[in-house]
Amino acid sequence: MSKPRIAVFTGPMPTIANTTPLVTGARSLRPQRLAAPVKVLVEAFSAHPLEAQAAHLYGPPDGWLDADGRLVAEEPAAGGTPVYEVELNPDDGLFLLPYVARRADGRPWASSAEPAAAADTRQTFLPDARRLYEEIERFEVGGDGRPVALSALADFDFLRAAPGGGYPRDGERLGVDYFPYEPPHLVREPDLAALARITDQVQEAAATGRYAGLQWLESSATVEETLYWLNLVIDTTVPIVGHAAQRSHRAIGHDGAKNILDGVRFILSGVWADDGGRDRLGAVLIVDEMVLASREVAKIDARPGGYVAVGGHGGVVADLGAHWGPRLTYVPERRHTATSELRLPLLPSEVDAVEGDLATCVRRTRLATKDAGGRLVGPAMPRVSLVPFGHFAETELGPDEQAAPDAGVIGQVERALARGGLAGLVVEGMVPYGSTDPAVDRALRIATCAGIPVVRVGRGHPGGMVFRRDPWAIAGDNLTANKARMLLTAALLRLGALPPARDPLAPTDAECTAIRARLRDFQDIFDTH
């Protein structure tokens, strides 16, 4: 009987697929491979301080070392060290061995952080998850004392979706093909074109029908955004399971291995399936023995337990206790994956966009967002910016003065129109209403009339719903600002820009009616996803 197959994607800046620097030293034990078979003598009863207390339960060792260090078949009268004779073979896999490599000038390696060109810098991030899964299976032990046999549970395909490590000597480009967060001089943040490539790659894998589930590995600080994006745009009926770690692989306290194993257990359990075998939970993050809905999860701290459910209405969809299988706690009602109205196959190949300037006029244009093969076009991805709000306005107004439109927001609008294409704004206003001061409000209405939709959410991690009192903005429900940004990005790819007023500073009644009608379509998406 064939085993289930799981696709494992390594995404940007993944601490879970990062390793500690290779440091030279006899005490620096790192997973390495033998070049040839070797026989070693292992001291008996050395695996546990109390193992010798049960020596009478054991069979005889392979021999003893006498006082001169010679291996003898019988225990010496004066006593000796019982040993097992073991042959280690390269085919056995990795072994923890001293790391003895040195620099070209003979000095020991002390770190990987020396500034140098990408091709001349040692990397700590893995290029994909193959080595990670191999080390988990080779070195991690379950609570029953048995090795964690991932390969006995499923077959895995390891796919690179903008990973943290790359091959610069083979032509791969830093900041295009791979995205690390260390060493500091190599830090690169993935751009919207990378998000488009990630989307296309994950959708192509999901569409093959080969996989029982998809695992996504990324930075703990950003995985919540990418997972929610995949939740919105990937058309699949199998589970999408995200993982992150607060500690690098093999660092003290590393947590990634358990999260990955729990993800495999979750996929194979089928607890996520409805009566027709389709995923009913959407993309989830599995960390710390919790299964959290991608829409509601947030990282609030870098310590263990630093992931929480936000939004005030649930978030933990299943529990993964140490002594039982996954147990479902609730089923989200929002649209996701195969039921999402924003899934990639439903997105049009061309939508309305806007260009121009506020001083003359704003024009509607057409923008190709997908190529002939149905893949997203990177340069056409919507640019959605965040607008934070702080109490105590910078401008002092008299009792009869009206606030001028906020210059910072107007500047964002002008830049978006000059660039052309799709753009949006997400306002982090007062909790939970998303409200701001009059100057920002006036600027946001101008943005809306220029074809740029505005979403209002509460600051931080709101637990309540945004009150719908602004007819010129989309109520972001209980989403965080970053989640609202991802949803607005997807909605723009589906609906295109708002119909712009020729003069956003003085829209006609007919233009206002058309804008508000289209805003209702955006609101429907925010109410259901």
Secondary structure, 3 states (H helix, E strand, C coil): CCCCEEEEEECCCCHHHEECCCCCEEEEEEEECCCCCEEEEEECCCCCCCHHHHHHHCCCCCEEECCCCCEECCCCCCCCEEEEEEEECHHHCCEEEEECCECCCCCECCCCCCCCCHHHCCCCECCCCHHHHHHHHHHCECCCCCECCHHHHCEEEEEECCCCCCCHHHCCCECCCECCCCCHHHCCCCCHHHHHHHHHHHHHHHHCCCCCEEEEECCCCCHHHHHHHHHHHCCCCCCEEEECCCCCECCCCCCHHHHHHHHHHHHHHCCCECCCCCECCCCEEEECCEEEECCCEEECCCCCCCEEECCCCCCEEEECCCCCCCEECCCCCCCCHHHCCCCHHHCCCEEEEEEECCCCCEEEEEEECECCCCCECHHHCCEEEEEECCCCCCCCCCCCCCCCCCHHHHHHHHHHHHHCECEEEEEEECCCCCCCCHHHHHHHHHHHHCCCCEEEEECCCCCCCCCCCCCCCEECCCCCHHHHHHHHHHHHHHHCCCCCCCCCCCCCHHHHHHHHHHHHHHHHHHHHC
